Amino acid sequence: MNFYDFNAVKMNGQTVSMADYKDKVVIVVNTASKCGFTPQFAGLEELYDNYKDKGLEILGFPTNQFGRGDAAENEKIEEFCQLNYGVKFTMFKKIQVNGGDAHPLFKFLKKEARGAVGNSIKWNFTKFLINREGIVTERFAPATAPKEMIQGIEKIL
């Protein structure tokens, strides 16, 4: 299995194959609207604006698994992201990232890039960097600001 073997459902209900992102550099991030790291939406959007024309895609996956950081319905989450942070990168419907009901994509990502506390996701805004061949090249901790990812992004763009 690789990154391109998975599907996810966008906020608009459309099922998307990760194969649609072949030949792109991708950041996959689990997000939350009510979290100390929520301001990272601004930094992620800045990365997207600066590098989308060079082939960067950012895929946001809201989850409510940490501190009830996204208890709202999907429509409210999407509205929050757009109104407060001008998010234009792709947001998907809310998912689980840990446990038995974890989305298969996140099961894969955690297996490919273990974190400091094993393979589980520690908190909101864990970020995975995937190269143009669909290989997970780096995992970034929630506290890692998006601007700290620039060197890794530029290396594989």
N, C-alpha and C positions, 0 to 999 in steps of 0.2 A: 504494500500500500504506500502511496505517497499523497502529498497535499492535493493533487489534482483528482483524487478518487472520491472526494467528499462533496456534499451538497449542503446548502443552508437556505433558509427562507428570509428574504429581505423584508423590511418593514411593510412594503406594499403587498406582501403575500406571494411574491414571485420566488419560485425555487431557482437557485443559482448554483451552477456547478463551479467548483473551484478551478476546473479546467479552463473556464473563461478567463482566468488570470495567467494563463501560460505566457511566458516571455515577459512577465512583469515582476518587479520586486514588490513583495507584499508584507505589510505589517498587519498581524492579527492581534487584536487587543480586546480583553474583556473589560467592559465599561460599567459605570454606575453614575447616576445623576445626582445622588446625595452621598458624597464621600469626600474625604479630605483631599483625594487625588482628582476629583472632578475637574478642577481647572486645567488638567492635562489635555482636555478637549481642545483648548486654544492652541497648545503646542503641537498637538497632532494635526490640527487643521493647518497650521503654519507649515509643517513638513509637507503635507499634501499639496498645498498651494505652490510651494517652492520646487517640488520634485515630480508632480504628476505628469508634466510634459516630458520628463525623462524616463517615465515608466513606473512610477511608484503608485501603488494602490494601498489604501488603508481600509481594513474591514473591522468594524466595531460590533461587538457582541455583548449587549447588556445582560447582566445577571443580577439576581437578588440574593445570592448566596452569602454575601459578606455584609453584615451590619444593616441588612434591609436597605441597601443602597439603591435599589431600583424596584420598589414595590408597585410603581405605577404601571398602567397598561402600556402596551407598545406605542400607541398613538401619542400618548402624553410624553413618553421618553423621547420619541422623535421630535416632537414639538419643542421640548426643553432644549435638546441639542442644537436645533436650528436657531431658535430665538436667542439663546444665551451665548452660544459659541460659534454660530454661523457654520455649523458642520455641513460640509458638502460631500465628504467621503461616505462610502456605503455603510449603512447601519442595518443590522439584521435583527430579527425578532429575538426577544429575551430567551436565554437558554440556561441550562445548568452547565457548569464547567468542572465540577468535582462530583464524586459519588457515582452510584450505579446509573443514575439518569443523565450523566454527563453527555454532552453532545459528542458524537463520534469524532468530529474534527478536533475537539479539545483533548480527547483521549489520545489521539495520534500526536498532537503537538507536545503534550506532556511527556510522552514516551520518547520522542525525538530530542527533546531539550529539557533535561531535568533542571529543577531549580535548586536553590540553597536548602530547601526543606524536603528534598525528594522530588517526586514527580507531581505532587498536587499543586494546585494554584493557591498561593498564600493569601491573596487579596485582589481587589479591583485594580485594573490597569497593569496587569502582567502583559507584556508585549513580546510577540514572537516575530522575528525577521526571517523571511523566506526569500531565497534567491530565484532567479529566472528559470531554474530547472525544477523548482518545487521542493528544494531542500531547505530545511530549517537550519539557518546558520547561527542564530543567536537567540537567547531568551533574556529579556530585560525585566528586572524587578519592578514592582509597583512604584517604588520611590524614584526610579530612574526617570528623569525628565526627558520628554521627547527630543529636545535639542542635544542631549547626550548620546543620542542614537545616530547622529549625522555621520560620523566617521564610518560606522558599519554600513550605513545605507549607501554612502558615496562609493565605498569599496566594491559593492556588488552591482551598482547601477552601471 
